[in-house]
């Protein structure tokens, strides 16, 4: 939707809101008429060249200056007496509605906020420092929330309505958006935004945060460079994608990397990276491209490494087959509460591929493909930590055998004292690890 159309729709919504308030006897917004007048002036004064450039995310500052001029002139023409704070508040609201994402625009720009949760028009939560807190920000009504959702998804060619009431999208800054609307969301349209740092975290950052120790970082770097297949496991919001991004940074710069994601979140620093993103079906229910389709296609792209943002379905079978047929050094994440649970989930996901395979055959595939499982967790204080690093050692009978290399005990991630089998593979690649690392 063009900026001009957004301005016209915004003016109509302000007028409808004023009429609704008058009819219900509620106190009207004192700025409604003023906002309507400002929107009229913006529609008539902003030239088409500027509108076109704004729709392509450029010349934003020029539009802000123009909006500011119009706001000040309309206030003067209407002979209104507003304090500096009220004038600035009005200006910010107009700019956020025209250029940004309405009431939550300031939250999106706040670098200290990692997640934004809109639970209907009157309740907005944020996660700051690993803790949830209720904000004072509200929307006018459900229609206002819907308008913001449409602004988020429209540039990506996505849609949301009663026939398709759920959508995943990505903001220009890379933040991940999920929206779900009535009748599925009973309390009103709901938005969940997972923000990502403008500068991706490094391994040094994770060490400083206490997510892992220098010894564990050295071990994981060696595992990635030695082309071990690694799964990062953990619950929602535990920091799996952040850790996957850090692990990916250990991949040598002379290798070709293919990343596959539902919504592109990984930010690899290497030069030879091909990023693939799945696609939902169109209005007719056709044209969908799944993660599994992309995994299959990536095998024809001569990858040195395949990095899958998250496995959650039948693509697990294709991933395991790739790992077992020369595409070692692959990385991915999955939802599970422990390394053993992660293996059970992989079994289930392979069955979702529709192949009638015996359980033992699936377990043999898993045991031969996966080398290491890194378990990540979010603790009660909001901190995110690696709590377990487990080596998959093989299969005995019907059971996949595993061994913890590092475990979180007494408030710290410590070595278990067992030297992993993969140490031989790492040494064979010419990577030296001190024996004291596992003591």
Phi, psi and omega per residue, in radians:
X1 nan 2.305 -3.106
X2 -1.234 2.838 3.122
X3 -1.109 -0.661 3.132
X4 -1.057 -0.797 3.131
X5 -1.115 -0.631 3.133
X6 -1.144 -0.698 3.125
X7 -1.100 -0.762 -3.136
X8 -1.130 -0.733 3.124
X9 -1.148 -0.656 3.138
X10 -1.119 -0.710 3.109
X11 -1.076 -0.759 3.123
X12 -1.083 -0.705 -3.129
X13 -1.148 -0.695 3.123
X14 -1.087 -0.739 -3.140
X15 -1.153 -0.746 3.122
X16 -1.103 -0.689 3.131
X17 -1.102 -0.728 3.129
X18 -1.086 -0.771 3.140
X19 -1.125 -0.693 3.132
X20 -1.118 -0.756 3.131
X21 -1.112 -0.717 3.130
X22 -1.143 -0.736 -3.118
X23 -1.158 -0.593 -3.093
X24 -1.552 -0.135 3.141
X25 1.457 0.079 3.139
X26 -1.390 2.764 -3.137
X27 -1.204 2.224 -3.098
X28 -1.375 2.680 3.054
X29 -1.156 2.111 -3.095
X30 -1.116 -0.310 -3.116
X31 -1.670 0.016 -3.025
X32 -1.039 -0.901 -3.120
X33 -1.095 -0.693 3.135
X34 -1.107 -0.746 3.114
X35 -1.100 -0.716 3.111
X36 -1.041 -0.762 3.123
X37 -1.126 -0.696 3.126
X38 -1.111 -0.735 3.141
X39 -1.120 -0.664 3.095
X40 -1.063 -0.784 -3.128
X41 -1.139 -0.690 3.134
X42 -1.097 -0.751 -3.135
X43 -1.077 -0.667 -3.059
X44 -1.465 -0.421 -3.001
X45 -1.814 -0.474 -3.094
X46 -1.346 2.147 -3.035
X47 -1.323 2.806 -3.034
X48 -1.132 -0.572 3.127
X49 -1.110 -0.720 3.121
X50 -1.172 -0.704 3.109
X51 -1.039 -0.778 -3.111
X52 -1.126 -0.715 -3.133
X53 -1.209 -0.608 3.124
X54 -1.169 -0.656 3.116
X55 -1.102 -0.270 3.075
X56 -1.888 0.437 3.001
X57 1.066 0.628 3.055
X58 -2.265 2.932 3.140
X59 0.952 0.570 -3.136
X60 -1.101 -0.708 -3.126
X61 -1.108 -0.629 3.123
X62 -1.103 -0.692 3.120
X63 -1.191 -0.689 3.112
X64 -1.043 -0.744 3.128
X65 -1.106 -0.708 -3.134
X66 -1.147 -0.754 3.109
X67 -1.059 -0.752 -3.131
X68 -1.067 -0.733 3.115
X69 -1.084 -0.780 -3.127
X70 -1.117 -0.757 -3.128
X71 -1.055 -0.847 -3.111
X72 -1.113 -0.683 -3.120
X73 -1.209 -0.723 3.137
X74 -1.140 -0.702 3.091
X75 -1.044 -0.727 -3.139
X76 -1.178 -0.749 -3.130
X77 -1.110 -0.660 -3.120
X78 -1.387 -0.055 3.125
X79 0.941 0.779 3.123
X80 -1.638 2.546 3.089
X81 -1.858 1.791 3.124
X82 -2.047 2.527 3.052
X83 -1.246 2.892 3.116
X84 -1.061 -0.666 3.135
X85 -1.134 -0.738 3.137
X86 -1.162 -0.707 3.113
X87 -1.096 -0.750 -3.138
X88 -1.171 -0.683 3.109
X89 -1.083 -0.776 3.127
X90 -1.102 -0.765 3.128
X91 -1.072 -0.775 -3.141
X92 -1.090 -0.712 3.134
X93 -1.103 -0.754 -3.137
X94 -1.128 -0.799 -3.133
X95 -1.109 -0.753 3.136
X96 -1.088 -0.674 -3.133
X97 -1.247 -0.661 -3.059
X98 -1.412 -0.797 -3.035
X99 -1.768 -0.773 -3.009
X100 -1.700 -2.538 -3.054
X101 -2.077 0.850 2.996
X102 1.077 -2.462 -3.033
X103 -1.027 -0.482 -3.075
X104 -1.617 0.102 -3.099
X105 -1.072 -0.703 3.140
X106 -1.140 -0.568 3.111
X107 -1.208 -0.681 3.129
X108 -1.116 -0.602 -3.111
X109 -1.447 -0.227 -3.106
X110 -1.334 1.988 -3.084
X111 -1.195 -0.309 -3.120
X112 -1.424 -0.243 -3.115
X113 -1.620 2.243 -3.113
X114 -1.794 -0.351 -3.138
X115 -2.632 2.486 3.115
X116 -2.165 2.265 -3.103
X117 -2.222 1.936 3.113
X118 -1.723 1.899 -3.132
X119 -1.773 1.218 -3.047
X120 1.499 3.116 -3.002
X121 -1.249 -0.391 -2.991
X122 -1.903 0.162 -3.088
X123 -2.515 1.990 3.131
X124 -2.220 2.066 3.096
X125 -1.844 2.708 3.005
X126 -2.340 2.757 2.991
X127 -1.894 2.139 -3.130
X128 -2.303 2.117 -3.133
X129 1.108 0.520 3.119
X130 1.459 0.006 -3.115
X131 -2.075 2.486 3.120
X132 -1.466 2.478 3.067
X133 -2.559 2.507 3.131
X134 -1.460 2.304 3.129
X135 -1.678 2.988 3.085
X136 -1.573 0.000 -3.073
X137 -1.332 2.376 3.083
X138 -2.422 2.815 3.000
X139 -1.776 2.867 3.136
X140 -1.184 -0.820 -3.071
X141 -2.869 -3.078 3.136
X142 -1.053 -0.651 -3.125
X143 -1.092 -0.625 3.116
X144 -1.142 -0.756 3.110
X145 -1.110 -0.753 3.125
X146 -1.029 -0.696 3.130
X147 -1.051 -0.756 3.141
X148 -1.165 -0.699 3.102
X149 -1.050 -0.784 -3.139
X150 -1.074 -0.651 3.108
X151 -1.132 -0.548 -3.126
X152 -1.319 -0.716 -2.985
X153 -1.634 -0.434 -3.061
X154 -1.042 -0.768 -3.126
X155 -1.070 -0.352 -3.126
X156 -1.643 0.040 -3.124
X157 1.343 0.256 3.110
X158 -1.612 2.827 3.111
X159 -2.392 2.760 3.082
X160 -2.538 2.161 3.113
X161 -2.789 -2.986 -3.069
X162 -1.119 -0.529 3.124
X163 -1.378 -0.361 3.105
X164 -2.441 1.332 -2.951
X165 -1.467 0.121 3.094
X166 -2.291 2.522 3.140
X167 -2.677 2.536 2.990
X168 -1.972 2.419 -3.117
X169 -2.581 -3.135 -3.117
X170 -2.433 2.284 3.110
X171 -1.372 2.840 -3.132
X172 -0.967 -0.507 -3.130
X173 -1.481 0.055 3.120
X174 1.681 -0.117 3.133
X175 -1.103 2.524 -3.112
X176 -1.654 2.335 -3.080
X177 -2.120 2.348 2.952
X178 -2.178 2.306 3.129
X179 -2.278 2.476 3.087
X180 -2.487 2.353 -2.984
X181 -2.142 2.909 3.040
X182 -1.017 2.603 0.171
X183 -1.477 -0.024 -3.128
X184 -1.287 -0.683 3.115
X185 -1.659 1.873 -2.995
X186 -1.228 -0.515 -3.083
X187 -1.561 0.114 -3.101
X188 1.997 2.992 3.140
X189 -0.954 2.356 -3.064
X190 -2.107 2.327 3.136
X191 -2.158 2.343 3.026
X192 -2.204 2.122 -3.101
X193 -2.055 2.088 3.042
X194 -1.715 1.972 -3.089
X195 -1.558 2.706 3.109
X196 -2.270 2.522 -3.089
X197 -1.092 2.474 3.103
X198 -1.059 -0.593 3.057
X199 -1.946 1.912 -3.096
X200 -0.944 2.488 -3.140
X201 -1.148 2.557 3.117
X202 -1.823 3.018 3.115
X203 -1.117 -0.561 3.087
X204 -1.121 -0.659 3.092
X205 -1.084 -0.784 -3.123
X206 -1.130 -0.614 3.091
X207 -1.164 -0.745 3.128
X208 -1.138 -0.597 3.115
X209 -1.305 -0.236 -3.081
X210 1.465 0.218 3.124
X211 -1.159 -0.668 3.061
X212 -2.579 2.981 -3.114
X213 -1.757 2.842 3.098
X214 -1.015 -0.612 -3.141
X215 -1.163 -0.752 3.128
X216 -1.157 -0.694 3.107
X217 -1.060 -0.735 3.118
X218 -1.107 -0.717 3.137
X219 -1.144 -0.800 -3.113
X220 -1.153 -0.668 3.098
X221 -1.066 -0.729 3.116
X222 -1.130 -0.683 3.140
X223 -1.118 -0.729 3.130
X224 -1.174 -0.779 -3.130
X225 -1.156 -0.487 3.119
X226 -1.499 0.104 3.042
X227 1.143 0.685 2.997
X228 -1.392 2.597 3.087
X229 -1.515 2.133 -2.988
X230 -2.168 2.371 3.034
X231 -2.011 2.218 3.033
X232 -1.673 2.070 -3.062
X233 -1.952 2.608 3.121
X234 2.960 3.024 3.132
X235 -1.475 3.107 3.112
X236 -1.094 2.301 3.104
X237 1.292 0.282 -3.112
X238 -1.504 -0.128 3.113
X239 1.721 0.413 -3.103
X240 -1.101 -0.806 -3.087
X241 -1.148 -0.682 3.106
X242 -1.066 -0.786 3.135
X243 -1.161 -0.689 3.104
X244 -1.058 -0.702 3.113
X245 -1.086 -0.724 3.129
X246 -1.167 -0.761 3.110
X247 -1.059 -0.683 -3.140
X248 -1.106 -0.465 -3.126
X249 -1.179 -0.293 3.130
X250 -1.454 -0.152 3.132
X251 -1.198 2.300 -3.134
X252 -0.988 2.581 -3.051
X253 -1.260 -0.246 -3.108
X254 -1.620 0.222 3.137
X255 -1.860 2.617 3.115
X256 -1.560 2.123 -3.060
X257 -1.986 2.282 3.039
X258 -1.982 2.073 3.095
X259 -1.796 2.478 -3.093
X260 -2.287 2.143 -3.069
X261 -2.540 2.775 2.987
X262 -1.280 -0.836 3.043
X263 -2.299 2.112 -3.000
X264 -1.035 2.006 -3.140
X265 -2.156 -0.520 -3.083
X266 -1.182 2.449 3.118
X267 -2.250 1.492 -3.105
X268 -1.433 2.495 -3.080
X269 -1.576 -0.189 3.138
X270 -1.186 2.784 -3.083
X271 -1.475 -0.570 -3.049
X272 -1.736 1.343 -3.111
X273 -2.204 2.272 3.040
X274 -1.965 2.051 -3.097
X275 -1.774 2.177 3.111
X276 -2.005 2.503 -3.116
X277 -2.330 2.350 -3.131
X278 -1.194 2.889 -3.104
X279 -2.346 2.316 3.110
X280 -1.337 2.924 3.122
X281 -1.184 2.739 3.100
X282 -1.427 -2.958 -3.074
X283 -1.041 -0.585 -3.141
X284 -1.441 0.032 -3.135
X285 1.414 0.285 -3.115
X286 -2.079 2.962 3.045
X287 1.501 0.120 -3.131
X288 -1.202 2.446 3.028
X289 -2.157 2.003 -3.035
X290 -1.591 2.925 3.046
X291 -1.005 -0.677 -3.132
X292 -1.104 -0.719 3.087
X293 -1.033 -0.738 -3.096
X294 -1.231 -0.629 3.094
X295 -1.092 -0.780 3.117
X296 -1.077 -0.755 -3.111
X297 -1.185 -0.593 -3.101
X298 -1.093 -0.468 -3.139
X299 -1.165 -0.352 3.128
X300 -1.646 0.104 -3.057
X301 -1.842 0.268 -3.139
X302 0.882 1.003 3.131
X303 -1.438 2.479 2.920
X304 -1.458 -0.576 3.116
X305 -2.404 2.502 3.009
X306 -2.051 2.145 3.136
X307 -2.044 1.980 -3.126
X308 -1.817 2.149 -3.084
X309 -0.938 -0.773 3.117
X310 -2.848 2.355 3.010
X311 -1.710 2.308 -3.140
X312 -2.520 0.124 -3.095
X313 -2.732 -2.584 -3.053
X314 -1.105 -0.280 3.116
X315 -1.102 -0.287 3.124
X316 -1.044 -0.656 3.136
X317 -1.120 -0.803 3.138
X318 -1.137 -0.631 3.113
X319 -1.126 -0.799 3.141
X320 -1.104 -0.703 3.125
X321 -1.140 -0.650 3.091
X322 -1.121 -0.759 3.128
X323 -1.079 -0.551 -3.087
X324 -1.555 -0.044 -3.077
X325 -2.196 0.700 2.994
X326 1.766 -0.192 3.141
X327 -1.668 1.036 3.135
X328 -1.352 2.909 -3.090
X329 1.480 0.285 -3.123
X330 -1.397 2.665 -3.124
X331 -2.297 2.538 3.074
X332 -2.802 3.052 3.058
X333 -2.240 2.863 3.089
X334 -2.759 2.708 3.121
X335 -1.505 2.097 3.062
X336 -2.937 2.723 -3.084
X337 -1.590 -0.172 3.130
X338 -2.816 2.845 3.094
X339 -1.024 -0.680 3.114
X340 -1.134 -0.699 3.075
X341 -1.110 -0.606 3.129
X342 -1.100 -0.696 3.100
X343 -1.141 -0.711 3.113
X344 -1.106 -0.682 3.118
X345 -1.153 -0.685 3.105
X346 -1.063 -0.702 3.071
X347 -1.010 -0.838 -3.128
X348 -1.084 -0.731 -3.119
X349 -1.163 -0.640 3.086
X350 -1.097 -0.716 3.104
X351 -1.108 -0.514 3.115
X352 -1.172 -0.253 3.121
X353 -1.276 -0.178 3.094
X354 1.519 0.115 3.121
X355 -1.549 2.316 -3.126
X356 -1.510 1.355 -3.096
X357 -1.849 2.480 3.051
X358 -1.179 2.638 -3.076
X359 -1.033 -0.684 -3.119
X360 -1.101 -0.676 3.139
X361 -1.126 -0.686 3.112
X362 -1.125 -0.786 -3.126
X363 -1.130 -0.623 3.087
X364 -1.122 -0.700 3.086
X365 -1.059 -0.807 -3.118
X366 -1.111 -0.824 -3.074
X367 -1.102 -0.601 -3.116
X368 -1.486 -0.350 -3.083
X369 -1.609 -0.823 -3.036
X370 -1.510 2.249 3.105
X371 -1.739 -0.675 -2.978
X372 -2.519 2.453 3.029
X373 -2.112 2.159 3.128
X374 -1.855 2.019 -3.094
X375 -1.640 2.178 3.139
X376 -1.974 2.551 -3.126
X377 -2.541 2.658 3.001
X378 -1.811 2.102 -3.076
X379 -1.437 3.036 -3.065
X380 -1.080 -0.519 -3.136
X381 -1.433 0.085 3.113
X382 1.594 -0.161 -3.140
X383 -1.318 2.658 3.141
X384 -1.968 2.238 -3.051
X385 -2.439 2.614 2.927
X386 -1.350 2.126 -3.046
X387 -1.941 -0.151 -3.106
X388 -2.855 2.361 2.967
X389 -2.181 2.018 -2.975
X390 -2.122 2.317 3.092
X391 -1.641 2.324 3.014
X392 -1.518 2.041 -2.972
X393 -1.733 -0.362 -3.132
X394 2.674 -2.760 -3.139
X395 -2.378 2.359 3.083
X396 -2.162 1.985 -3.073
X397 1.158 -2.030 3.129
X398 -1.844 0.067 -3.007
X399 -1.986 2.310 3.039
X400 -1.371 2.217 -3.115
X401 -1.593 2.461 -3.088
X402 -2.400 2.763 3.114
X403 -2.559 2.221 3.092
X404 -1.251 2.292 3.077
X405 -1.710 -0.717 3.043
X406 -2.307 2.531 3.134
X407 -2.527 2.585 -3.129
X408 -1.497 1.935 -3.114
X409 -2.389 2.419 3.083
X410 0.905 0.765 3.044
X411 1.353 0.249 -3.136
X412 -2.612 2.669 3.074
X413 -1.555 2.001 -3.028
X414 -2.171 2.684 3.027
X415 -1.228 2.533 -3.136
X416 -1.480 -0.158 -3.131
X417 1.626 0.020 -3.118
X418 -1.832 2.236 3.105
X419 -1.387 2.170 -3.070
X420 -1.271 2.690 3.072
X421 -1.099 -0.559 -3.093
X422 -1.185 -0.193 3.102
X423 -1.049 -0.550 3.114
X424 -1.198 -0.730 3.103
X425 -1.097 -0.732 3.138
X426 -1.105 -0.759 3.137
X427 -1.142 -0.651 3.140
X428 -1.118 -0.431 3.100
X429 -1.473 0.059 3.121
X430 1.445 0.281 -3.132
X431 -1.775 2.144 -3.081
X432 -1.719 2.219 3.059
X433 -2.071 2.320 3.120
X434 -1.158 2.464 3.136
X435 -1.072 -0.477 -3.122
X436 -1.160 -0.276 -3.118
X437 -1.060 -0.548 -3.061
X438 -1.806 0.166 -3.113
X439 -1.664 nan nan
